[in-house]
């Protein structure tokens, strides 16, 4: 009879906040917006919401090089 391997999370992380923090995968994707106000060009960087999934250990993983369609509430919302 096969048993699942025992994983002690205390050995993987230094402290509780680090253990609870989501993992990040990929390179961060941001959007640059250019506006012209009174003849002056203003550049603004906008951070987009990224897709989040759960890995096989139940840890949240943020896919940094993706953008959630439809914003934070999802597609067609």
BALOMAR-926223 format. One record per atom (N, C-alpha, C): x, y, z; residue in three letters. Coordinates in pm, whole numbers, plus 50000, padded with zeros to 5 digits. Example, Ala and Ser with C-alpha at 12.3 -4.5 7.8 and 13.67 -1.06 7.14 Angstrom:
BEGIN
513194943150780ALA 512304955050780ALA 513204967050780ALA 512854977550708SER 513674989450714SER 512905000350787SER 
***
This chain:
BEGIN
500844988350000UNK 500005000050000UNK 500905012550000UNK 500685021149902UNK 501515033249889UNK 500985044149982UNK 501905051050045UNK 501515062350129UNK 502085075050070UNK 501415085950094UNK 501875098850045UNK 503095103050124UNK 504055109850059UNK 505235114350134UNK 504855125250233UNK 505495124850348UNK 505245134950450UNK 506085147250420UNK 505435158750403UNK 506135171250375UNK 505945180450494UNK 507025184850553UNK 506965194050665UNK 507215208150613UNK 506175216850606UNK 506345230250552UNK 507315238850633UNK 507545235450759UNK 508485243150841UNK 509905242250785UNK 510205231750713UNK 511525230150655UNK 511695237650524UNK 510595241650461UNK 510655248250330UNK 510735263450340UNK 510215269350448UNK 510135283950459UNK 510725288550592UNK 511215300950592UNK 511835306450713UNK 510815310650818UNK 509665315850773UNK 508645320450867UNK 507255319050806UNK 506225321450884UNK 504835319550841UNK 504445329150728UNK 504745342250734UNK 504375350950622UNK 504985346550489UNK 506215341550493UNK 506835336550369UNK 506115324050319UNK 505675315650408UNK 504955303550369UNK 503585306750310UNK 502945317450357UNK 501615321050309UNK 501645329850184UNK 502765336250155UNK 502875345050039UNK 502765336949910UNK 502065342249809UNK 501975334849683UNK 503305334749609UNK 503485324649527UNK 504655323849441UNK 504415332349317UNK 505465337049253UNK 505335344649129UNK 506095337349019UNK 505475336448901UNK 506105329948787UNK 506085339448669UNK 507175340048595UNK 507245348448477UNK 507715362548508UNK 507805370748404UNK 508255384548414UNK 507035393548423UNK 507085403448511UNK 505935412348532UNK 505565419748403UNK 504275420348375UNK 503745427148257UNK 503025439748303UNK 503415451248251UNK 502745463748282UNK 502335470448152UNK 501385479648160UNK 500915487148045UNK 501355501548059UNK 501815507347950UNK 502235521247951UNK 501175529447877UNK 500695540147940UNK 499675548747880UNK 500275562547856UNK 500015567847737UNK 500535581047701UNK 499355590547685UNK 499385601547759UNK 498345611747752UNK 498985625147719UNK 498295633147639UNK 498765646647610UNK 497825656347680UNK 498385664047774UNK 497605673547852UNK 498245687247834UNK 497485696547779UNK 497965710247756UNK 499285710347679UNK 499395701747578UNK 500585701147496UNK 501745693547558UNK 501595688747679UNK 502655681247747UNK 502315666447748UNK 503265658147710UNK 503055643647707UNK 503355637847844UNK 502395630247897UNK 502535623948028UNK 502475608848008UNK 503505601848056UNK 503545587348047UNK 503195581448183UNK 502295571848184UNK 501855565448307UNK 501985550248292UNK 502565543748391UNK 502665529248391UNK 501525523648475UNK 500805514148418UNK 499655508148485UNK 499945493448511UNK 499815489248636UNK 499995475248670UNK 498665467948647UNK 498695457348570UNK 497485449848535UNK 497275438248633UNK 496015434048652UNK 495765422148736UNK 496275409648664UNK 496935400948736UNK 497525388948678UNK 496705376548715UNK 496815366448629UNK 496125353848654UNK 496755346748773UNK 495925340348855UNK 496385332948973UNK 495845318748964UNK 496705309048988UNK 496245295248995UNK 496885288649116UNK 496445276649148UNK 496965269349263UNK 497795257649214UNK 499005256149270UNK 499835244849229UNK 499405232049300UNK 500115221149277UNK 499725208149332UNK 499845207349484UNK 500505217249546UNK 500645217449691UNK 499675227149757UNK 498755233049677UNK 497775242349731UNK 498295256449749UNK 499435259549692UNK 500045272749705UNK 499635281249585UNK 499205293649610UNK 498815302749502UNK 500045306749421UNK 499895306649289UNK 500965310649198UNK 500425321849109UNK 501095333349111UNK 500675344649028UNK 501475343948898UNK 500775342848786UNK 501415342448655UNK 501655356748610UNK 502865361948635UNK 503175376148617UNK 503145380948472UNK 503345372048376UNK 503365376448236UNK 502015374548167UNK 500935374048245UNK 499595373248188UNK 498755384748241UNK 497655387348172UNK 496695397548215UNK 495335390848223UNK 494635392948334UNK 493295387348350UNK 492345394748258UNK 491665387548169UNK 490715393948078UNK 489505399048156UNK 489105411048126UNK 487935416848192UNK 488275423148326UNK 489535423648362UNK 489925429848488UNK 489855420348605UNK 489785426048723UNK 489865418248846UNK 488675408848864UNK 487515411948804UNK 486325403548821UNK 486165393148711UNK 487095392348617UNK 487055382048515UNK 486425386548386UNK 486405377448290UNK 485925380148155UNK 484425383248153UNK 484035393048074UNK 482635396948049UNK 481915401048177UNK 482595406748271UNK 481925411148393UNK 481645426048388UNK 
***
